[in-house]
Amino acid sequence: MVQKPSPKEELETTICQIIPLMRQAVDLSLALRKEGENSYVTESWEEFLGEFLRYIKVRGTEQGENLLKDISMGKVLSPR
């Protein structure tokens, strides 16, 4: 019998699947900017980040949670 992954395992797996796609999006964005597609890249990232952050805010409000409350931007943006 196959055991269902725990919510922690599901979160880790989901995030691990997203990271390569995000890296690909960054690399494609940089290539497009070199081709002069700056406004397209900017609009695409604004749309994505807006949708992502709005979803976090809406779902957090629905659940009575603020997912961004404890996140340190210093840690997020520091080199690893």
Secondary structure, DSSP 4 states (H G I P E B T S, - for coil): -PPPPPHHHHHHHHHHHHHHHHHHHHHHHHHHHHTT-HHHHHHHHHHHHHHHHHHHHHHHHHHT--TTTT--HHHHHS--
